[in-house]
Amino acid sequence: ARAVADFLWERGIVPAPVIREAIQVLKSGGLDDTDPSMLELRLTYLASIAGSTEETHRLWELQTFISLVEEHGSSELRFWTYDTMRELFRDLRDQEIIAWIEKMRQEALSMEDEILTKMAEGYLLWARTELRMDDKSEESKVLEQLHALLAYFKPDYARSFVVFISYWSLSIIHFKRENFELALQFGQRALNISKGWHN
């Protein structure tokens, strides 16, 4: 379902109405709300309405959906549902984002998925940096962790979101330290990745 949504976005088509119609068709055909295909489709719909609906309404829909996923969904579906909540709280700039990223990390650990675990760890570092939650005494450790994440992801995922946020976090920290040249350098690397996405 996510691949279909990406396909539609790439062609300038807003996927939410198409996915909503598909859900209605499947429901009328008797497919249960707890069916794995229906759960995946509903998550894709909820992810696709970001920015196009009231965040409070989206939050309510996601909270309702989460109770269903936690009872009937797979570990992978729970991971991506928590990721959708992470995106919502990122948009709200709310510290509750940390709790949802931690849920992502725990789900990734339960699946023994190293890539998803490290991805969640990257999101955690980024969120704490963006929200200015770490004090100066922790900055050196965070810098080490960010460079370690880059070493892990860059060879195979050089233009991924986790590499982008690692560079962005490095830029923020160096700016705080008044290392303006390094801040600019890492900020430019993040910008180059985002330009590549738009192209």
N, C-alpha and C positions, 0 to 999 in steps of 0.2 A: 504493500500500500504506500509506503514512503517513497518507493521508486516511482510510482505513478504520480504522486504529488510533485516530486522533483521534475519529472518529465513535463508536467503541465506548467510549472513555474518557468521552466526554460523556454517555453513557447509563449510566454506572456499570458497564460490562462490562470486565473485565480482558482486553485483546486477545491476550496471549501464547498462551493455549491455542488460540484460534481460528486464529491465524496459524500455529502449529505444525501444526495439523491440515491447514491448506491446503497447507503445504509437503509433508506426507506424501502428500496426494492427488496433487499435481503430480508428485512423485517416482515414485509408483506408476504414473502415466500416462506415464512415460518422459521427463519434462522434465529436461534436463541441469542439473547444479549451476552451470554457467557461463552459463546462459541469463540475459539481463538481467532478466527478470521474477522468476526465482528468486533472483538476487542481491539485488534490491530487497526482496523478501519476507523474505529472511533478515536483512537489515540492520534492517528494521522489527521483526522478532522480537527481535533482540539489543538494540535500543533499548528495547523494551517491557518487558524483564525487569529493568530497573534497579530496584534496591531489593527485588526479590523473590527474588533468588538470591545465593549467595556471590559476592562481588566477584572473588575469585581464579578461580572457575570462569568467570565472565563474561569476565574478562580473557583467559583461555585460549581461550575460544570466539571472541572478537574477534580475537585474534592469528592464529588459524587462518583466520578469514574474510578478514582483511586481505591475506594472501598471494594469495588467490583474486581479490579485488577489484583488487589492483594489477596482476595479470596479465590479467584479463578484463573488469574493470569500466570504466565511462565515467568521465570526469573529475568529473562531478557526483556520481556514486556514491562515488568516492574521497573527495571533499570531505565528504560526509555521514557516511561511515564514520569519517574522522578526527574529525569532530565528536562522534560517539558515543564515541570514545576520550577526547576532551576531557572529556566528561561523567563518564566513569568515573574519570579521574584527578582531576577536581574533587572527586568524592565521597571519594576517597582522600586528598585534600589533598597530592598528590604533585607535586613540581616538574617531573616528566616531562610534565605538562600543557602546558608551554611548547613542547616539541618537537612535540606533536600540533597545537597551534594554528598553529605555523609551517608545518607540512605543509598545513593548511587554507588558509593564506594563499597559499602557493606554488601550490596547485591552483587557487585562485580567480584568481590572476594568469595562470596558463596558459590559463584560460577567458576571460580579459579581462572578468571579471564584477566591475564596480565595487562593487555592493552586497555581494556575498559577500566581496570583499577587505576592505572597510571593516568588515564584521561581524567578520571574523577579527582585524583590528587592534584592534577594541573588546574582543574576548575576551582578547587579549594584554595590553592595558593592565589589564583587570580582574584577570586571573590574577596578574600581577606585583604589583598593589596588594594583593590578598587575601593573597598569600604573603609580603608585606613584602620584595620583592626589589629595590626601588628605594631609593636613598639620598636624603637630603634635597635634595642638589644637583640631582636630576632631577625633583623634585616639581612645580616651576613649569611645566616642559615637558609633563609628564603632564597637568596641569590644562588647559593649552591644547589638548592633543590630545583630551581628553575633551569639552571644550566644542565643539570642531570636529565631533566625532562626533555630538553632540546636534543641532547645527545642520543636519547632513546628514540624520539619521534622523527627527527629530521631525515634520517636515511630513507625511510619509506613513506613518511607522511609530511613532507616538507611544506605543503600548502594547506595543511589541516588547521582547523580552528584552534586546536590545543597548542600548536606551534605559534599561531598568531597571538593567543593570549599570553603565552610565555614571553614573547618579545615585548608585548604591551606592558606586562607586569614589570619586566626589567627596566623599561623606559620610565615607568612611574617611580620606581624605587630610586633609580639614579637621579631623576629630577629632584626628588625629595632630598637627596644627598648633595645636591648642587653639582653633580657630575654631568653638566649639561651636554657635553660632547657625546658621552655614552648614551644619555637619554635620547638625544636626537638620532643617534645611530640605530638604536633598537626600535625606536618609534618608526623610523623609515623602513626598517625591515618588516614591521607589522603592516605598515601602509602598503608596501609592495605586494604582500600576500593578499590583502583585501582588494587591491586593484586587479589582481589575477582572477579573483572570484567574479568581479563584475565583467571582465573581458570574456 
